[in-house]
Amino acid sequence: MIAVITGDIINSQQADTEVWITRLKSLLENWGSAPNTWEIYRGDEFQFKCNIDDVFWRFLAIKSLIKSQENLDVRIAIGIGEENFSSDKITESNGTAYVHSGRLLNDLKNDGHTVSIKTSNDSVDRDLNILLNSHHSRNLNNSCGTHFSIISENSPEHLFVWKNFILHW
């Protein structure tokens, strides 16, 4: 299994492209080479693949980097799944991780959220997205206990993901 992050820079047209794109490229280059591991395309969209153990760190780093620049934000769709076909270009690779991430980015553009995750497990998706969306409403500190108790009733894998996500957030 792999993780694929597909992103879209919000308000990119109102910012100095050279600044944000140079910083984003520099960050992504630390994690792999273009165009195999990451690629920026259509002006302000990007795709990046990584190990599922690293995806939350990578998501946070990208989100922090972009939001550190005035008036910018980023929509991030995280797809967790398989890579059935690996190409020399990430944008030509395929599998459930890519499909989840790409479709989810389209959904994000319509629902107003800026981050979401999609796996093959709807229950995991629901719980992870509750936590992600709680952060955006600035209630993460108040809601962690609630989410943690909900998750702990599920599978051990579910609990492990949440513990790591909360600790690293």
C-alpha positions as CSV (number, residue, x, y, z in Angstrom):
1,M,0.0,0.0,0.0
2,I,1.0,3.6,-0.7
3,A,-0.2,7.1,0.0
4,V,-0.8,9.6,-2.8
5,I,-1.3,13.3,-2.0
6,T,-3.0,15.3,-4.7
7,G,-3.1,19.0,-4.0
8,D,-4.3,22.3,-5.4
9,I,-2.9,25.7,-4.3
10,I,-5.7,28.0,-3.2
11,N,-5.4,31.7,-4.3
12,S,-2.3,30.9,-6.4
13,Q,-3.2,33.5,-8.9
14,Q,-3.0,36.2,-6.2
15,A,0.5,35.2,-5.1
16,D,4.0,35.3,-6.5
17,T,4.2,32.0,-8.3
18,E,8.0,32.0,-8.3
19,V,8.1,32.1,-4.4
20,W,5.6,29.4,-3.6
21,I,6.5,27.0,-6.4
22,T,10.2,27.3,-5.6
23,R,9.5,26.5,-1.9
24,L,7.2,23.6,-2.8
25,K,9.6,22.1,-5.2
26,S,12.4,22.3,-2.7
27,L,10.3,20.5,-0.1
28,L,9.2,17.8,-2.5
29,E,12.8,17.3,-3.7
30,N,13.7,16.3,-0.1
31,W,11.3,13.3,-0.4
32,G,12.0,12.1,-3.9
33,S,12.7,13.0,-7.5
34,A,10.4,14.5,-10.1
35,P,8.6,13.3,-12.1
36,N,8.7,9.7,-10.6
37,T,7.7,10.6,-7.0
38,W,6.1,14.0,-7.4
39,E,5.0,16.4,-10.1
40,I,3.6,19.9,-10.4
41,Y,1.1,20.3,-13.2
42,R,-1.7,22.5,-14.6
43,G,0.1,25.5,-13.0
44,D,-0.9,25.0,-9.4
45,E,-1.7,21.4,-8.8
46,F,0.6,18.7,-7.7
47,Q,0.8,15.0,-7.0
48,F,3.2,13.2,-4.6
49,K,3.5,9.6,-3.5
50,C,5.0,8.2,-0.3
51,N,4.9,5.4,2.2
52,I,1.8,5.4,4.3
53,D,3.9,5.7,7.4
54,D,5.1,9.1,6.2
55,V,1.9,10.6,4.8
56,F,0.7,12.6,7.8
57,W,4.2,14.1,8.3
58,R,4.3,15.0,4.6
59,F,0.7,16.4,4.6
60,L,1.6,18.6,7.6
61,A,4.8,19.8,6.0
62,I,3.1,20.8,2.7
63,K,0.2,22.4,4.5
64,S,2.5,24.4,6.8
65,L,4.7,25.5,4.0
66,I,1.9,26.8,1.8
67,K,0.0,28.4,4.6
68,S,3.1,30.2,5.8
69,Q,2.8,32.4,2.7
70,E,0.3,35.2,2.9
71,N,-3.2,34.6,1.4
72,L,-2.3,31.0,0.3
73,D,-3.8,27.7,1.3
74,V,-3.8,24.3,-0.2
75,R,-6.4,21.6,-0.8
76,I,-4.9,18.2,0.0
77,A,-6.5,14.9,-1.0
78,I,-4.9,11.9,0.6
79,G,-5.5,8.5,-1.1
80,I,-4.4,5.3,0.6
81,G,-4.4,2.2,-1.5
82,E,-2.5,0.2,-4.1
83,E,-0.3,1.2,-6.9
84,N,-1.1,-1.3,-9.7
85,F,0.9,0.5,-12.4
86,S,4.1,2.5,-11.8
87,S,5.3,4.8,-14.6
88,D,8.3,7.0,-14.9
89,K,5.9,9.9,-14.3
90,I,3.7,9.9,-11.2
91,T,0.8,11.4,-13.2
92,E,0.8,8.3,-15.4
93,S,0.8,5.8,-12.6
94,N,-2.4,4.1,-11.5
95,G,-4.1,2.2,-8.7
96,T,-6.6,2.7,-6.0
97,A,-4.4,5.2,-4.1
98,Y,-4.3,7.5,-7.2
99,V,-8.0,7.1,-8.0
100,H,-9.0,7.9,-4.4
101,S,-6.7,10.9,-4.2
102,G,-7.8,12.3,-7.6
103,R,-11.5,11.9,-7.1
104,L,-11.2,13.3,-3.6
105,L,-9.5,16.5,-4.8
106,N,-12.5,17.1,-7.1
107,D,-14.9,16.6,-4.1
108,L,-12.8,19.0,-2.0
109,K,-13.2,21.7,-4.5
110,N,-17.0,21.5,-4.1
111,D,-17.4,20.9,-0.4
112,G,-15.3,23.7,1.1
113,H,-12.9,21.6,3.1
114,T,-9.2,21.8,2.4
115,V,-8.1,18.3,3.5
116,S,-9.6,14.8,3.3
117,I,-8.5,11.2,3.2
118,K,-9.9,8.2,1.3
119,T,-9.0,4.6,1.9
120,S,-10.9,1.4,1.0
121,N,-12.5,1.4,4.5
122,D,-15.4,3.8,4.9
123,S,-15.3,3.6,8.7
124,V,-11.6,4.6,8.8
125,D,-12.4,7.4,6.3
126,R,-15.2,8.8,8.4
127,D,-13.1,8.8,11.6
128,L,-10.0,10.3,10.0
129,N,-12.0,13.0,8.3
130,I,-13.7,13.9,11.6
131,L,-10.3,14.6,13.1
132,L,-9.0,16.5,10.1
133,N,-12.1,18.6,9.9
134,S,-12.1,19.2,13.7
135,H,-8.7,20.7,13.3
136,H,-10.0,23.2,10.7
137,S,-12.7,24.4,13.1
138,R,-10.0,25.0,15.8
139,N,-11.5,22.3,18.1
140,L,-8.8,19.7,17.8
141,N,-7.6,20.0,21.4
142,N,-11.1,19.7,22.7
143,S,-12.1,16.9,20.4
144,C,-9.1,14.6,20.5
145,G,-10.4,12.7,23.6
146,T,-13.7,12.1,22.0
147,H,-12.2,10.9,18.7
148,F,-9.6,8.8,20.5
149,S,-12.3,7.0,22.5
150,I,-14.4,6.4,19.4
151,I,-11.4,5.0,17.5
152,S,-10.2,2.8,20.4
153,E,-13.3,0.7,20.1
154,N,-12.3,-0.3,16.5
155,S,-9.5,-2.4,15.2
156,P,-5.9,-2.2,16.6
157,E,-4.7,-0.9,13.3
158,H,-7.2,1.9,13.5
159,L,-6.0,2.8,17.0
160,F,-2.3,2.7,15.8
161,V,-3.0,5.1,13.0
162,W,-4.9,7.5,15.3
163,K,-2.3,7.4,18.0
164,N,0.5,8.3,15.6
165,F,-1.6,11.0,13.9
166,I,-2.5,12.6,17.2
167,L,1.1,12.4,18.5
168,H,2.5,13.9,15.3
169,W,-0.1,16.5,14.8
